[in-house]
Amino acid sequence: MNRVILLGRLTAKPELRYTNSNTAFLRFTVAVNRNFTGADGKREADFINVVAWRKQAETISKYFDKGNLIAIEGRLQTGSYDDRDGNKRYTMDVALDNFEFVEGKNSKSQADNDSYNDPSPYDYQDSVSVENDPFAEYGDSVSIDDNFLD
């Protein structure tokens, strides 16, 4: 089984490119925090290369910017090439299968700004308010049958 799930921040604005056959692709790096701090007390991160293709590449390029939080699911993919000096170099990337928006396009990272950020159109929190609670007439709890989705 070859599955990778990551939650991290883009290290740069993704730049969309196209192959010779006009297929969209995107290479970008995600900084993923480690679960521990180093000897100096600072949290360390791993910088993981990701490759996306076609519509997913176009969507990420359009809606994501440096510092945005992204959830990624994919698989490890290895490769190799010969550098200018003829030395064999090995690569390892995550080939993207699925991704999810974790923040809106205009949200800033917590590290950049600890104050409240205006929600973007992609933020869920702005879509339902207490005043317009669609379940208010049902009391304190709502029960939904799992078979309802079948």
C-alpha positions in Angstrom: 0.0 0.0 0.0 1.4 3.4 -1.0 -0.7 6.3 0.6 0.5 9.6 1.8 -1.7 12.2 3.7 -0.2 15.6 4.4 -1.4 18.8 6.0 0.9 21.7 5.4 1.5 25.2 4.0 2.7 26.0 0.5 6.2 27.4 0.5 5.7 29.5 -2.7 3.0 30.6 -5.1 2.4 27.6 -7.4 3.3 28.2 -11.0 1.2 26.2 -13.6 3.1 24.7 -16.5 2.2 22.6 -19.5 3.8 19.6 -21.1 4.7 19.6 -24.9 1.3 17.9 -25.4 -0.5 20.8 -23.5 -1.2 18.8 -20.3 -1.3 21.1 -17.2 1.0 20.2 -14.3 2.2 21.8 -11.2 5.2 21.2 -8.9 5.1 22.7 -5.5 6.5 22.2 -2.0 4.5 21.8 1.2 6.0 22.6 4.6 4.7 20.1 7.1 5.3 20.6 10.8 6.8 17.8 12.8 5.1 16.7 16.0 8.0 17.7 18.2 10.3 20.7 18.7 14.1 20.7 18.3 16.7 21.2 21.0 16.3 25.0 20.6 12.5 24.7 21.4 11.5 25.6 17.8 9.2 23.4 15.8 10.9 21.9 12.8 9.2 21.1 9.4 9.7 18.8 6.5 9.6 20.2 3.0 7.8 17.8 0.7 7.6 18.1 -3.1 4.2 17.5 -4.6 3.2 17.0 -8.3 -0.4 17.6 -9.5 -1.8 17.1 -13.0 -4.6 18.4 -15.2 -7.6 20.0 -13.5 -6.2 19.6 -10.0 -3.1 21.5 -11.1 -5.1 24.3 -12.6 -7.3 24.6 -9.5 -4.4 24.7 -7.1 -2.6 27.3 -9.2 -5.7 29.4 -9.3 -6.9 29.3 -5.7 -3.7 28.8 -3.6 -0.9 31.1 -2.7 2.3 31.0 -0.6 1.5 30.2 3.0 -2.0 28.7 2.4 -2.8 25.5 4.3 -3.7 22.5 2.1 -4.6 18.9 2.8 -3.1 16.4 0.3 -3.7 12.8 -0.3 -1.4 10.9 -2.8 1.3 8.3 -3.3 5.1 8.4 -3.1 6.7 8.4 -6.5 10.4 8.0 -7.1 12.4 8.9 -10.1 15.9 9.6 -11.3 17.9 11.7 -13.7 21.5 12.4 -14.7 22.7 15.9 -13.7 25.0 18.1 -15.8 28.1 16.3 -14.5 26.7 12.9 -15.4 25.9 11.9 -11.8 22.7 9.9 -11.1 20.3 11.9 -8.9 17.2 10.4 -7.3 13.9 12.2 -6.6 10.9 11.5 -4.4 7.6 13.3 -4.8 4.1 12.9 -3.7 1.9 12.3 -6.7 -1.3 14.1 -5.8 -4.6 12.1 -6.0 -6.9 14.4 -3.9 -6.6 17.7 -2.1 -8.8 19.9 0.1 -9.1 23.6 0.8 -8.3 24.1 4.5 -8.3 27.9 4.4 -9.7 30.4 2.0 -7.5 31.9 -0.7 -7.2 35.3 1.1 -6.5 33.9 4.6 -3.1 34.6 6.1 -1.1 32.0 8.0 -1.3 32.2 11.8 2.4 32.8 11.8 2.0 35.9 9.7 -0.8 37.5 11.6 -2.3 36.4 15.0 -5.4 38.7 14.6 -8.7 37.8 13.1 -8.7 37.4 9.3 -11.7 38.4 7.3 -13.3 35.2 6.0 -13.0 34.5 2.3 -15.9 33.1 0.2 -14.5 29.7 0.7 -14.7 29.7 4.5 -17.5 27.7 6.0 -17.8 29.7 9.1 -19.4 32.6 7.3 -22.2 30.6 5.6 -24.3 29.7 8.7 -25.0 32.2 11.5 -26.7 31.6 14.8 -29.6 34.0 13.8 -30.3 31.8 10.7 -29.8 28.4 12.2 -31.7 26.0 9.8 -32.2 23.5 12.6 -33.5 25.9 15.3 -37.0 24.6 15.2 -35.8 21.0 16.0 -34.5 21.8 19.5 -31.1 21.0 20.9 -30.3 17.9 18.8 -30.9 16.7 15.4 -30.8 13.0 14.5 -30.0 11.9 10.9 -30.4 8.3 9.9 -27.2 6.9 8.3 -29.3 5.1 5.7 -30.5 8.5 4.5 -27.3 8.9 2.4 -27.7 5.5 0.6 
